[in-house]
Amino acid sequence: NAGVMQNPRHLVRRRGQEARLRCSPMKGHSHVYWYRQLPEEGLKFMVYLQKENIIDESGMPKERFSAEFPKEGPSILRIQQVVRGDSAAYFCASSRQYEQYFGPGTRLTVT
Amino acid sequence: GESVGLHLPTLSVQEGDNSIINCAYSNSASDYFIWYKQESGKGPQFIIDIRSNMDKRQGQRVTVLLNKTVKHLSLQIAATQPGDSAVYFCAENRMKTSYDKVIFGPGTSLSVIP
C-alpha cells in the first residue's frame, strides 16, 4: 500500500506569491491533518479535514492560509502572498479513524 | 497553559548502550501519549504509544514509561544502533469525539556514536 503522498517535496516561492501544497492520504483514509514544523522545533497542528469538510482549523493562521479536501483529489493547503516567516516544512497525516500516518513533507522556502 | 516538553534537546550515546529520552507534560487530561521518530528529511514515524491508564508498555527494543504523579514520560531504547539516530518527539493525544488532536513536544535529537 502506498503511504501518504505529498508534493512537491520542495517548493521555492518569492515573497507575495502563492504556495499550493498537496497531500494524497493513504487508501481508505478519510481524515487528513496538516502540521507545520519550523527548524529545530516540533510539529504544530494547523487543520483537520474530512472529505469536503473542515473539522478543526484552530491552528491555522486567520489570514492567507486555507485548506480543502475535495470529494475527489488530494487535500490542498494554500498559502497566499507568502512571507519569509512561512518558510517551514509542512506535513500532512491521514488516518482511517485514530492512528495518524505522516507523509514525507513539503519544504517551503520563501525568498 | 498546556504543553508537552522535553528535558534535553540533544542526547549522544555509544552504540550498544541503552538510551533514555525524557518528556514532561502539563495536561493531565490527555488520553494517551505517543513517541514518534523523525529521521532527517522524513515525516514522523510512530514508534509506540501508551494509554493514560497504563504505566509501562514494551515494544521491540523500546519501552515507554508513564508516571502520572509527576507528569513524566520516558522512552527507553535498548542496545541503541546507528539507525536509531533521529529526532524523537513525545506527543500527547486528546481524543475528541471523532478524531485525535495530537500535541507535539519540541523534540530530542539522538546521536549514536559508532
Interface residues (C-beta under 8 A of the other chain):
Chain A: V4 H31 Y33 Y35 E40 E41 G42 L43 K44 F45 Y48 I55 D56 F91 A93 S95 Q97 Y98 E99 Q100 Y101 F102 G103 P104 G105
Chain B: G41 K42 G43 P44 Q45 F46 F89 A91 M95 K96 S98 Y99 D100 K101 V102 I103 F104 G105 P106 G107
